[in-house]
Amino acid sequence: MTFTVADATELHGIGVPGGFRTVVDSAMLHCLDADQRQAYLAGLRRVCVSGARLHALCFRDELAARLKMPANMDERSLREAFRDDWTIRRMEPRHYSTGLTLQAWQNLAPAVSGASERDDAMTVDQHGRVLLPFWQITAELT
């Protein structure tokens, strides 16, 4: 296994013979602004084979807005970002289970202070761990 450090919006020097068939994006897509998102998806197109699958987990809009993420994370904006080279096969709202209590999350991320357990953007599971609203996206390179 090889690990490489590179700018995800460029992906220069990244690749495998024949191209990647699977890409896993675990919570990076929501860190990019709209232009960086487009560059990232175009870079993936260059390093992947036709038919490659991208599995992405990213904040949903209700959480991204509270944390002031650099781009919209609503369904329409994400579908628009993927429209040129990717076919979204699945895009489902999910919750990501953290190891943090609501109080610990609020201490870590003051932008969500005041959120209650009944808040749609900030829920907790039966053990009191924060569940963050995420998109689970599977897209295929066309």
MIBA-796527 format. One record per atom (N, C-alpha, C): residue number from 1; residue in one letter; chain; atom name; x, y, z. Coordinates in steps of 0.02 Angstrom, whole numbers, plus 50000, padded with zeros to 5 digits. Example, Ala and Ser with C-alpha at 12.3 -4.5 7.8 and 13.67 -1.06 7.14 Angstrom:
BEGIN
   num   residu   chaine   atome       X       Y       Z
     1        a        A       N   50660   49716   50390
     1        a        A      CA   50615   49775   50390
     1        a        A       C   50660   49835   50390
     2        s        A       N   50642   49888   50354
     2        s        A      CA   50684   49947   50357
     2        s        A       C   50645   50002   50394
***
This chain:
BEGIN
   num   residu   chaine   atome       X       Y       Z
     1        m        A       N   50042   49942   50000
     1        m        A      CA   50000   50000   50000
     1        m        A       C   50045   50062   50000
     2        t        A       N   50026   50111   49961
     2        t        A      CA   50064   50174   49957
     2        t        A       C   50020   50232   49979
     3        f        A       N   50047   50275   50021
     3        f        A      CA   50013   50335   50042
     3        f        A       C   50049   50394   50012
     4        t        A       N   50011   50441   49983
     4        t        A      CA   50040   50499   49951
     4        t        A       C   50004   50561   49977
     5        v        A       N   50043   50614   49988
     5        v        A      CA   50014   50678   50007
     5        v        A       C   50012   50722   49945
     6        a        A       N   49953   50749   49930
     6        a        A      CA   49946   50792   49871
     6        a        A       C   49887   50839   49880
     7        d        A       N   49884   50889   49840
     7        d        A      CA   49828   50936   49840
     7        d        A       C   49769   50901   49805
     8        a        A       N   49715   50891   49841
     8        a        A      CA   49658   50855   49814
     8        a        A       C   49624   50892   49758
     9        t        A       N   49636   50958   49752
     9        t        A      CA   49605   50995   49697
     9        t        A       C   49647   50992   49634
    10        e        A       N   49705   50960   49638
    10        e        A      CA   49747   50952   49579
    10        e        A       C   49762   50880   49562
    11        l        A       N   49778   50840   49613
    11        l        A      CA   49793   50769   49606
    11        l        A       C   49851   50756   49558
    12        h        A       N   49899   50802   49554
    12        h        A      CA   49958   50791   49513
    12        h        A       C   50002   50737   49544
    13        g        A       N   50026   50692   49503
    13        g        A      CA   50069   50638   49526
    13        g        A       C   50032   50582   49561
    14        i        A       N   49967   50583   49558
    14        i        A      CA   49926   50531   49590
    14        i        A       C   49901   50483   49536
    15        g        A       N   49902   50420   49551
    15        g        A      CA   49874   50373   49503
    15        g        A       C   49902   50303   49512
    16        v        A       N   49870   50258   49477
    16        v        A      CA   49892   50189   49474
    16        v        A       C   49886   50168   49400
    17        p        A       N   49925   50119   49380
    17        p        A      CA   49919   50097   49310
    17        p        A       C   49847   50080   49292
    18        g        A       N   49822   50111   49240
    18        g        A      CA   49753   50099   49218
    18        g        A       C   49702   50143   49251
    19        g        A       N   49719   50174   49307
    19        g        A      CA   49673   50219   49342
    19        g        A       C   49637   50186   49400
    20        f        A       N   49613   50226   49445
    20        f        A      CA   49577   50201   49503
    20        f        A       C   49507   50179   49484
    21        r        A       N   49483   50126   49516
    21        r        A      CA   49415   50102   49506
    21        r        A       C   49369   50121   49563
    22        t        A       N   49398   50137   49620
    22        t        A      CA   49359   50156   49679
    22        t        A       C   49393   50212   49715
    23        v        A       N   49354   50262   49736
    23        v        A      CA   49380   50318   49776
    23        v        A       C   49334   50325   49836
    24        v        A       N   49364   50333   49895
    24        v        A      CA   49325   50345   49956
    24        v        A       C   49343   50415   49982
    25        d        A       N   49293   50457   49986
    25        d        A      CA   49300   50524   50012
    25        d        A       C   49263   50527   50078
    26        s        A       N   49299   50526   50132
    26        s        A      CA   49269   50526   50198
    26        s        A       C   49275   50596   50229
    27        a        A       N   49225   50637   50216
    27        a        A      CA   49219   50703   50247
    27        a        A       C   49269   50754   50222
    28        m        A       N   49286   50753   50158
    28        m        A      CA   49328   50806   50130
    28        m        A       C   49288   50852   50084
    29        l        A       N   49241   50825   50047
    29        l        A      CA   49204   50864   49997
    29        l        A       C   49174   50927   50027
    30        h        A       N   49148   50923   50088
    30        h        A      CA   49117   50982   50119
    30        h        A       C   49168   51035   50140
    31        c        A       N   49232   51020   50138
    31        c        A      CA   49284   51069   50156
    31        c        A       C   49304   51113   50097
    32        l        A       N   49280   51097   50038
    32        l        A      CA   49300   51132   49977
    32        l        A       C   49248   51185   49957
    33        d        A       N   49272   51242   49931
    33        d        A      CA   49225   51290   49903
    33        d        A       C   49202   51265   49835
    34        a        A       N   49157   51300   49804
    34        a        A      CA   49127   51276   49741
    34        a        A       C   49179   51265   49686
    35        d        A       N   49227   51311   49679
    35        d        A      CA   49279   51303   49627
    35        d        A       C   49325   51245   49643
    36        q        A       N   49344   51238   49706
    36        q        A      CA   49387   51182   49726
    36        q        A       C   49351   51116   49717
    37        r        A       N   49286   51115   49730
    37        r        A      CA   49246   51054   49721
    37        r        A       C   49248   51033   49647
    38        q        A       N   49239   51081   49603
    38        q        A      CA   49242   51066   49531
    38        q        A       C   49311   51040   49511
    39        a        A       N   49364   51072   49537
    39        a        A      CA   49432   51051   49521
    39        a        A       C   49445   50980   49548
    40        y        A       N   49422   50966   49607
    40        y        A      CA   49429   50900   49638
    40        y        A       C   49395   50846   49595
    41        l        A       N   49333   50858   49576
    41        l        A      CA   49297   50808   49536
    41        l        A       C   49328   50800   49467
    42        a        A       N   49354   50855   49438
    42        a        A      CA   49389   50850   49373
    42        a        A       C   49454   50811   49382
    43        g        A       N   49489   50822   49437
    43        g        A      CA   49550   50784   49450
    43        g        A       C   49537   50711   49458
    44        l        A       N   49483   50695   49493
    44        l        A      CA   49464   50624   49499
    44        l        A       C   49449   50593   49431
    45        r        A       N   49417   50632   49387
    45        r        A      CA   49404   50607   49320
    45        r        A       C   49469   50588   49285
    46        r        A       N   49521   50628   49294
    46        r        A      CA   49586   50615   49262
    46        r        A       C   49620   50552   49288
    47        v        A       N   49611   50536   49352
    47        v        A      CA   49648   50481   49381
    47        v        A       C   49607   50417   49389
    48        c        A       N   49544   50418   49368
    48        c        A      CA   49500   50360   49373
    48        c        A       C   49483   50332   49304
    49        v        A       N   49467   50268   49303
    49        v        A      CA   49444   50236   49242
    49        v        A       C   49369   50251   49233
    50        s        A       N   49346   50247   49172
    50        s        A      CA   49275   50254   49159
    50        s        A       C   49238   50200   49198
    51        g        A       N   49184   50220   49231
    51        g        A      CA   49146   50173   49272
    51        g        A       C   49169   50170   49344
    52        a        A       N   49222   50207   49361
    52        a        A      CA   49246   50208   49430
    52        a        A       C   49191   50232   49476
    53        r        A       N   49193   50209   49538
    53        r        A      CA   49144   50229   49588
    53        r        A       C   49177   50274   49640
    54        l        A       N   49142   50329   49655
    54        l        A      CA   49161   50374   49708
    54        l        A       C   49110   50367   49764
    55        h        A       N   49134   50351   49823
    55        h        A      CA   49092   50346   49883
    55        h        A       C   49111   50406   49927
    56        a        A       N   49064   50451   49938
    56        a        A      CA   49078   50512   49975
    56        a        A       C   49031   50519   50034
    57        l        A       N   49059   50540   50090
    57        l        A      CA   49020   50560   50149
    57        l        A       C   49035   50634   50160
    58        c        A       N   48983   50675   50161
    58        c        A      CA   48993   50747   50171
    58        c        A       C   48935   50776   50211
    59        f        A       N   48951   50830   50247
    59        f        A      CA   48900   50863   50287
    59        f        A       C   48839   50880   50245
    60        r        A       N   48781   50875   50274
    60        r        A      CA   48721   50901   50242
    60        r        A       C   48715   50975   50256
    61        d        A       N   48673   51008   50218
    61        d        A      CA   48669   51081   50220
    61        d        A       C   48652   51109   50289
    62        e        A       N   48610   51075   50328
    62        e        A      CA   48592   51103   50393
    62        e        A       C   48651   51107   50441
    63        l        A       N   48699   51061   50436
    63        l        A      CA   48758   51064   50477
    63        l        A       C   48811   51110   50446
    64        a        A       N   48819   51105   50380
    64        a        A      CA   48868   51146   50345
    64        a        A       C   48854   51221   50356
    65        a        A       N   48791   51240   50358
    65        a        A      CA   48773   51310   50369
    65        a        A       C   48794   51333   50438
    66        r        A       N   48783   51291   50488
    66        r        A      CA   48803   51309   50557
    66        r        A       C   48878   51315   50564
    67        l        A       N   48915   51273   50529
    67        l        A      CA   48988   51273   50536
    67        l        A       C   49021   51319   50485
    68        k        A       N   48981   51353   50446
    68        k        A      CA   49005   51401   50396
    68        k        A       C   49055   51369   50348
    69        m        A       N   49035   51313   50319
    69        m        A      CA   49076   51279   50270
    69        m        A       C   49079   51322   50206
    70        p        A       N   49129   51313   50165
    70        p        A      CA   49141   51359   50109
    70        p        A       C   49093   51354   50050
    71        a        A       N   49051   51303   50047
    71        a        A      CA   49005   51296   49990
    71        a        A       C   48940   51266   50013
    72        n        A       N   48888   51275   49974
    72        n        A      CA   48823   51246   49989
    72        n        A       C   48827   51170   49986
    73        m        A       N   48794   51137   50032
    73        m        A      CA   48794   51064   50035
    73        m        A       C   48723   51037   50028
    74        d        A       N   48678   51077   49999
    74        d        A      CA   48610   51053   49987
    74        d        A       C   48610   51005   49928
    75        e        A       N   48558   50967   49922
    75        e        A      CA   48555   50916   49870
    75        e        A       C   48563   50945   49800
    76        r        A       N   48529   51000   49786
    76        r        A      CA   48534   51031   49719
    76        r        A       C   48605   51051   49702
    77        s        A       N   48640   51083   49749
    77        s        A      CA   48709   51105   49737
    77        s        A       C   48756   51046   49724
    78        l        A       N   48747   50993   49762
    78        l        A      CA   48790   50935   49753
    78        l        A       C   48775   50900   49687
    79        r        A       N   48712   50893   49670
    79        r        A      CA   48695   50862   49605
    79        r        A       C   48724   50903   49548
    80        e        A       N   48721   50968   49554
    80        e        A      CA   48749   51013   49503
    80        e        A       C   48825   51003   49497
    81        a        A       N   48859   50996   49553
    81        a        A      CA   48932   50987   49551
    81        a        A       C   48951   50922   49516
    82        f        A       N   48911   50870   49523
    82        f        A      CA   48927   50805   49494
    82        f        A       C   48904   50797   49422
    83        r        A       N   48865   50843   49396
    83        r        A      CA   48828   50832   49334
    83        r        A       C   48870   50821   49272
    84        d        A       N   48930   50850   49267
    84        d        A      CA   48969   50845   49205
    84        d        A       C   48998   50777   49191
    85        d        A       N   49029   50746   49241
    85        d        A      CA   49066   50685   49229
    85        d        A       C   49044   50625   49270
    86        w        A       N   48998   50637   49315
    86        w        A      CA   48978   50585   49362
    86        w        A       C   48902   50574   49360
    87        t        A       N   48882   50513   49369
    87        t        A      CA   48811   50496   49377
    87        t        A       C   48801   50475   49449
    88        i        A       N   48760   50511   49485
    88        i        A      CA   48746   50493   49554
    88        i        A       C   48700   50432   49554
    89        r        A       N   48725   50378   49582
    89        r        A      CA   48687   50316   49587
    89        r        A       C   48646   50313   49652
    90        r        A       N   48673   50347   49704
    90        r        A      CA   48637   50349   49768
    90        r        A       C   48658   50413   49803
    91        m        A       N   48608   50447   49831
    91        m        A      CA   48621   50506   49872
    91        m        A       C   48568   50505   49927
    92        e        A       N   48589   50485   49986
    92        e        A      CA   48542   50477   50041
    92        e        A       C   48564   50516   50102
    93        p        A       N   48516   50547   50136
    93        p        A      CA   48532   50579   50200
    93        p        A       C   48544   50525   50253
    94        r        A       N   48598   50532   50288
    94        r        A      CA   48617   50485   50341
    94        r        A       C   48640   50524   50402
    95        h        A       N   48655   50488   50455
    95        h        A      CA   48686   50518   50514
    95        h        A       C   48751   50481   50528
    96        y        A       N   48802   50520   50543
    96        y        A      CA   48869   50494   50560
    96        y        A       C   48875   50494   50635
    97        s        A       N   48889   50437   50664
    97        s        A      CA   48894   50430   50736
    97        s        A       C   48963   50451   50759
    98        t        A       N   48965   50499   50805
    98        t        A      CA   49029   50521   50833
    98        t        A       C   49039   50488   50901
    99        g        A       N   49095   50500   50931
    99        g        A      CA   49108   50477   50999
    99        g        A       C   49097   50532   51049
   100        l        A       N   49067   50588   51027
   100        l        A      CA   49060   50647   51069
   100        l        A       C   48990   50654   51099
   101        t        A       N   48987   50677   51161
   101        t        A      CA   48924   50696   51190
   101        t        A       C   48904   50764   51161
   102        l        A       N   48842   50784   51170
   102        l        A      CA   48819   50848   51146
   102        l        A       C   48861   50905   51176
   103        q        A       N   48875   50901   51240
   103        q        A      CA   48916   50953   51273
   103        q        A       C   48986   50955   51244
   104        a        A       N   49017   50897   51233
   104        a        A      CA   49085   50895   51204
   104        a        A       C   49084   50924   51134
   105        w        A       N   49032   50907   51094
   105        w        A      CA   49027   50934   51026
   105        w        A       C   49020   51010   51028
   106        q        A       N   48978   51036   51073
   106        q        A      CA   48968   51108   51078
   106        q        A       C   49032   51143   51100
   107        n        A       N   49072   51111   51143
   107        n        A      CA   49136   51139   51162
   107        n        A       C   49185   51140   51104
   108        l        A       N   49182   51088   51063
   108        l        A      CA   49227   51082   51005
   108        l        A       C   49205   51128   50949
   109        a        A       N   49141   51134   50939
   109        a        A      CA   49113   51173   50882
   109        a        A       C   49064   51225   50909
   110        p        A       N   49089   51282   50934
   110        p        A      CA   49044   51332   50965
   110        p        A       C   48988   51357   50918
   111        a        A       N   48996   51350   50853
   111        a        A      CA   48945   51373   50806
   111        a        A       C   48879   51336   50816
   112        v        A       N   48881   51278   50848
   112        v        A      CA   48819   51241   50859
   112        v        A       C   48794   51249   50930
   113        s        A       N   48825   51293   50969
   113        s        A      CA   48803   51302   51038
   113        s        A       C   48729   51319   51040
   114        g        A       N   48697   51292   51089
   114        g        A      CA   48625   51304   51096
   114        g        A       C   48583   51251   51062
   115        a        A       N   48614   51207   51022
   115        a        A      CA   48576   51154   50989
   115        a        A       C   48550   51106   51042
   116        s        A       N   48490   51084   51034
   116        s        A      CA   48461   51037   51082
   116        s        A       C   48457   50968   51050
   117        e        A       N   48439   50920   51091
   117        e        A      CA   48433   50851   51064
   117        e        A       C   48377   50846   51014
   118        r        A       N   48329   50893   51015
   118        r        A      CA   48273   50891   50968
   118        r        A       C   48289   50928   50904
   119        d        A       N   48346   50961   50901
   119        d        A      CA   48366   50999   50842
   119        d        A       C   48380   50951   50785
   120        d        A       N   48351   50962   50726
   120        d        A      CA   48360   50917   50669
   120        d        A       C   48433   50912   50648
   121        a        A       N   48471   50966   50656
   121        a        A      CA   48541   50964   50635
   121        a        A       C   48586   50932   50687
   122        m        A       N   48562   50925   50747
   122        m        A      CA   48604   50899   50801
   122        m        A       C   48565   50851   50843
   123        t        A       N   48571   50787   50829
   123        t        A      CA   48535   50737   50868
   123        t        A       C   48585   50692   50904
   124        v        A       N   48561   50654   50951
   124        v        A      CA   48604   50608   50988
   124        v        A       C   48572   50539   50986
   125        d        A       N   48615   50488   50992
   125        d        A      CA   48589   50419   50993
   125        d        A       C   48571   50399   51065
   126        q        A       N   48553   50337   51074
   126        q        A      CA   48530   50312   51139
   126        q        A       C   48586   50313   51192
   127        h        A       N   48648   50321   51170
   127        h        A      CA   48705   50324   51216
   127        h        A       C   48728   50395   51228
   128        g        A       N   48692   50444   51200
   128        g        A      CA   48710   50514   51209
   128        g        A       C   48764   50540   51163
   129        r        A       N   48781   50500   51112
   129        r        A      CA   48832   50522   51063
   129        r        A       C   48799   50563   51008
   130        v        A       N   48833   50616   50987
   130        v        A      CA   48808   50659   50935
   130        v        A       C   48806   50622   50868
   131        l        A       N   48750   50630   50833
   131        l        A      CA   48742   50604   50765
   131        l        A       C   48741   50664   50718
   132        l        A       N   48790   50668   50673
   132        l        A      CA   48794   50724   50627
   132        l        A       C   48758   50707   50562
   133        p        A       N   48721   50755   50534
   133        p        A      CA   48686   50743   50470
   133        p        A       C   48735   50744   50412
   134        f        A       N   48739   50689   50376
   134        f        A      CA   48784   50681   50319
   134        f        A       C   48746   50659   50257
   135        w        A       N   48776   50671   50200
   135        w        A      CA   48753   50641   50137
   135        w        A       C   48796   50579   50125
   136        q        A       N   48766   50525   50105
   136        q        A      CA   48802   50467   50081
   136        q        A       C   48791   50465   50006
   137        i        A       N   48844   50476   49969
   137        i        A      CA   48840   50482   49897
   137        i        A       C   48881   50427   49864
   138        t        A       N   48852   50393   49815
   138        t        A      CA   48890   50348   49772
   138        t        A       C   48879   50374   49701
   139        a        A       N   48935   50389   49668
   139        a        A      CA   48932   50415   49599
   139        a        A       C   48977   50374   49555
   140        e        A       N   48958   50369   49492
   140        e        A      CA   48997   50331   49443
   140        e        A       C   49023   50377   49389
   141        l        A       N   49086   50370   49373
   141        l        A      CA   49117   50410   49320
   141        l        A       C   49091   50387   49253
   142        t        A       N   49063   50435   49215
   142        t        A      CA   49035   50417   49150
   142        t        A       C   49083   50432   49093
***
